[in-house]
Amino acid sequence: MEKRSVTVAAVDAEALEREAQGAIAAASTRAALDDARVRYLGRKSELKQALRAVRDRETGMALNAVRERLESAFDTREAELERAELRRLDESLDVTLPGTRPQRGRLHPLTQIIREIEDIFLGLGYEVVDSREVETVWHNFDALNQPLTHPTRSHRDTFYVDDQTLLRTHTSTGQIRVMESRKPPIYIATLGRTYRRDTPSPRSTPNFHQVEALAVDRNITLADLKGTLLHFFRALFGGDREVRMRTSFFPFTEPSVEFDVTCFLCGGKGCVFCKHTGWFEMGGAGVVDPAVFENVGYDPDEWSGFAWGLGIDRIAAQRHGIPDIRMFWENDLRVLRQF
């Protein structure tokens, strides 16, 4: 049987339009309307096939008029269906109900402690100084009176970039730079990351944070150091903290001491956390050695001072009762969400 081609004569434009308008009115969803649009205006629709076969002007104008009316009807019906969907959504949505609260981030516990420490020093009138993490051997060792034979200079203990450059092993380097650039009196605190070739353990990591304080003025004594330490730890751990000093040695201070603070968990009575001593070892301190003053151009006969430093990670662990400081670096959200 011979296939009959679609011709203008074979198309009843009025009947086609009535049928299409009925399908448009009957479409109750936008998906159904899209199906009708394809059926009546698509590339393979009867109307499009007739338009391709048009050979006279009058028929073409009549069919194009039908197409334009149908396109307008489809657009109008689509807008109606969209408004109806919005109305149904409005009816099902109670705008008076509270919305879902987005999760809020939290400061890392180490960041919290750092900011609190900065506030304590600012309250004492100290200046908080930031310093570089990549340092010279001069600022990290030589200027601090560190002997050439000291084990911390070894490549087994320190991360070297080259023979004269390293990752700072303490924040004392910032103190040297400040003293090189200005005259006393000086009251500063330096905080930041430090690096040592330590084996990770519950009490040490290769990358950790330190805070160090330096006071340079006339007639500063060891008693001023103890009073400052006592104020600092009572502000950080509570008003019943006590501080004790033990004789020690550091190349950059003379006399040198190590200082402990009473355990904040047991109040100094002794517990597992403080190994039943009632004290926590916190760090080293002392009166600035005259050789350090000479290295930065200060007259040790005119100026005196004290310096002390301790690990911020250890402070945070003791503050929150965390037995392993490596937990601060593991980014375990179950731990961090508690702060």
N, C-alpha and C positions, 0 to 999 in steps of 0.2 A: 504494500500500500504506500502510495506516495505521501511523504510528510508535507503537511500544509504549513507554509510560512505565515507568520503573524503579519497581517496587513492592517492598514488603517480601517478598512471596511470591516475587518473582523472584530474590531474593538468598539464596544458600545460605551463611549466615554461617560455618559450619564449613569449608566448602570454600574460601571466600575467605580465611579465616585461615590454612589450611594452605598455600595458594598464596603468600600474603604472607610467611609464616615461611620457606618455601623460598627465596624471592627474597632475603630478608634474609641467610640463611645462605650463599647463593651469591655475595653481593656481596663482591668481593675488594679494592675500593678505596672510598674515601669518595665519589668521584664516582658510582660505580655504586650505592652505597647511597642517595645523594640521588635518583637516578632512580627507584629502587624506592619511596622515600618519597612522591614525587609521584604515582606510579602507584596506590598503595594508600591514601594518606591525603590526597592533594591535593583541591582544591575540586571537581574534575571526576571524582574517583574513584568507583567503584561504591559503596563504603561510604558516602561522604558523600552521594551521591545518595539512597541508601536511608534514611539518617538524616533527610533533609529530608522524605521521604515517610511517615515513621512516624506512625501514628494511634492506637496503643495503647501502654500503659505497658510491658508485658512485652517487646514487641519492641524498644522503644527502649532498655530496660535491657540487653537481650542484645547489641544492636549497639554500644552505648557500651562495654560490657565488652570486646568485640572490639577496638574502637578503642584503648582504654587499654592492652591487652596488646600490640598492635602498636607503639604509641608507645614503650612500655617496651623492646620488643625492638629497635627501631631505635636507641634511645639506647645500649643495651648493646652492640650491634654496632659503633656508631660509636666508642665508647670502646675496644673491642678493636682496631679498625683503626688508631686513633690510636697506641695503645701499640705495635702492630706496626711502624708507620712510624718511631717513635722508636727501636725496637730496631735496625732496619735502619740508621738514621742513626748510632747508637752503634757499630755494627759497622764502618761505613765511615769513621768519624772516629777518627784517631789523636790522642788527647788529649796524647800525649807530644811531639808536634811543636811547635816554637816558633810562636807566633802571628805574625800580620802586624803589624809595628811601625808605629804611626801616625806620620805625618810631624810632625817637631817644627819649630816656628817658630824664627826667629833674630832677634836684635837687629839693627836697622839699623846699618850701619857708623858712621854719625854718632853714634848712641846709644852704641855701644861706646867711641868716642873720648871722648865727653863724660864717661862714667863713669870712664874711666881718668884724665882730666884732674882730675876732682873728687877722685879718690883721691890724686893727687900733691899737690894743695893741702892736703888734709886731713892728709897726712903732714908737711907743713911747718908745721902749726898754724894754717892759715888757716881762715876760716869761709866756706862756700859760700853765697852769697846769691842768691835768686831775686827778680826784679823785674818790674814791669809792662812790657808791650810797647807799650801806648798811653800816650804821655807828653805832658807839657806842653812848650811851647817853652822855658820857664825851665829845666827840668831837662835838656833835650836840648842847648840852645845857650847861653842866657844865663849860667847858673851855671858853665858850663865856659869862660867868658871868650871865647866865640865872637863875633867882631865882627859888627855888623849887615850889613856888606857881604860877608861870607864867602859864596862860591858855594854851599856846602852848604845854606844857608837857602832857596835858590830852590825854587819849586814844580817845577822841572825835575829837581831832585836828591832831593827829600824828599816822602814821601807825607803830605799834610796832611788831617786830619779837619775842622778849622776853623782859624781864625786863630791859636788858642792851643793846639791839640791836634794831635798827629802820631803816626805810627808811628816808634818810636825808630830812629835811624840807627846807634846804638852802645849797648853795654851800660854805658857810663860813667854813664848816668842812674841806675843802681842805686847806684853809688858816691856820687853826690850825695845821694841819699835816705838812705843810711846815715850819712853825715857830718852831715846835718841832724838826725838823730835820736839821736846818741850822741857822746860825747867820746872823744878818742884815749886810748890807742893803738888802732889799727884795722888788722887784717890780713884782707882779704876777697878773694874771687874771685867775679865775677858771670859767669854763662853764660846764653846764650839766643839766641832768634831776633832778627834785626835786619832793617831794610828800607831799601832805597835804590832810586832810579829808575835802575838800571843796565841796560844792554842785555845780555841773556844771552850769555855767551861761555865758552870753556873755563876761564877764571879768575875769572869773576864771575857772580852771579845777583842778581835783585832781592830775593830772600829768602835769607838766609844766617845762619850761626851765628857768634857771637863769644865769646871768653873774655877777660876783663880782670881784672887784679889791682891791688889798691891796698894800700899799706902806709903808715901814718901813725904816726910815733913821733918821739922826739927823736934828733937827730944822724944821720938817714938820709942816705946819699950815693948818688952814681951807682954807686959800687963795689958797694953792696948790691944795686942793681938788676941789674948784670951777673952777680953771683954767683947770684941767684935765677933769672935766665934760663938760666944755664948748667946749674944743677941740673934745672930743668924740662925742657929739651930733651934732656939726657942720660937722664933717667928715661923720656922718651917715645920717643926715637929710638936710644938706645944710649950707652954710656959714652965713645965716642970722638968725640962731637959737640963742635964748637967754636962759639962765638958771637962775632960781631964787631958793632961799633956804628959807625954813620955819622951825622954831624951832620945834623940836620933841623930842622924847625920845626912845632910844634903850639901852638894858642892856650892849651891847658890845662897845658902843661909848659914848664919853663925851667930848665936846658937841655933840649933835645929831641933824640932820636936815633931812627934806624930801625935795626932789628937783623936780622941774617941768621944762618942756621945752616948748617953744612957739609952738603952733599948726602949723604943717607943711602944713595944708590945707588952713587955713585962714591967716597965717602969724601973728597970735596974735590978730586979730581983733574980733574974736568970731564967732563961727558957731555951727551947731547942733552937730558935731562930738566932739567938746571940751566943749559942754554944754554952749556955749556962754561966756566962761571965757577967751578964748585965750591961755589957758595953759593946758598941759597934766601932770598929776601926774605920775612920773616915778618910784620912789623908795626911799630908805632910805640910809643915809650916816652919816659920822661924823668922829671925831678924835678918834682913838682907845683908849678904856678905859685902864688906868694903870693896872686894875685888870686882864685884858686879857693878857697883857705882863707878869705879874707875873706868871700867870698860865702856860706859855710856857717857863719860865726861862729868860725873858728879863728884863733888868733894866729900868724901866719907867723914871728914872731920866736922862738916857743917850739917850734913843731912843724914838721917837715919830712916829706917822703914821696916815694914814687915810684909811678908807674902805668904799666901797659903793656897792650896788647891785640893780639889777632891773630884771624884767621879760622879757625874749627874745620874748616870744609869743606876749606880748603886744607891743613890739617894732615892730615886723613884722606886726601886725594888723594896727598900726599907719602908718607904712611905705607904706603899700599897700591899705589903706583905707578900711580894712575889719572890719565890725561892730561886729563880733562875733568870738572870738578866738577858739571856738569849731570847726569851719570850718577847722582848720588846722589838726584836728584829725579824721575827718570823711572820709578821703580818697576819696572824690568826685572828679573824674578826670576832671569834668567840671570846677572846681575851680582850681585844681592844674595845669592844662594845661595853665593857664593864666600867669604862672611865668616861 
